[in-house]
Amino acid sequence: MFIGHFAVALAAKRATPRTSLGWLFAACQLSDLIWPVLLLAGVESAHIEPGNTAATPLAFDHYPWSHSLLMTLVWGIVLGGIYLGLRGDRRAALVIAVVVVTHWVLDWISHRPDLPLTPWSSGRVGLGLWNSIAATVIVEGLLFAIGVWIYSRITAPRDRTGRVAWVSLALFLVLIYVANIFGPPPKSMTAVAVSALAIWLLVWWAAWADAHREVRVRADGIVA
């Protein structure tokens, strides 16, 4: 998945309204932020294989340290622990840890059976949503629409930047998603890795947009 992961981050804002959307974006994509580093270092591997699934030409050969279930749990604990140490907010730290783990769950739904359970196990799992472009677009589109609705409902722009930055971020995510689904295969795995590292820019963009928005609070003090 792609925008499905970001949908989880947007929806998680409801569970921890005071947490920056940048943290939640980093959490939902942490596995994919670690993966290109390991790919460039030669620790993990993948190759371009048009037709591997209908939705992506990438074949994921070996990525147990970034995408196995066990390591995703570890990365969730690590990021949640970092947030707890910096902010002292246990609830938010728990939400961040859970959001990290949802990445594996959504990938399990999307991928063909190539996801490892641990770095040492030979078994691979995956339900194969990516085998159908129509089903992929419907599922991810619905998730993203729900996430956008939740985030837009509980936050309001403080200024013009808060409105423009948020709307442009949402539109950009959709544009990138469409390009990934319907565009030509990438030219090399190096290009794929560099593009994946660019997700850090989306983390910054989300933090910037969120800093210019405020949580809607009802008269009774409850988040809207």
QUIHU-V941188 format. One record per helix or strand. SS is the DSSP state (hx for helix, st for strand). FROM is the first residue (numbers start at 1). TO is the last residue. If there is no record, write none. Layout:
BEGIN
SS|FROM|TO  SS|FROM|TO
END
This chain:
BEGIN
hx|3|12  hx|21|28  hx|30|41  st|45|48  st|58|62  hx|64|67  hx|69|87  hx|90|110  st|115|116  st|124|125  hx|129|131  hx|133|154  st|155|157  hx|160|182  hx|189|197  hx|199|211  st|213|215  st|217|217  st|223|223
END
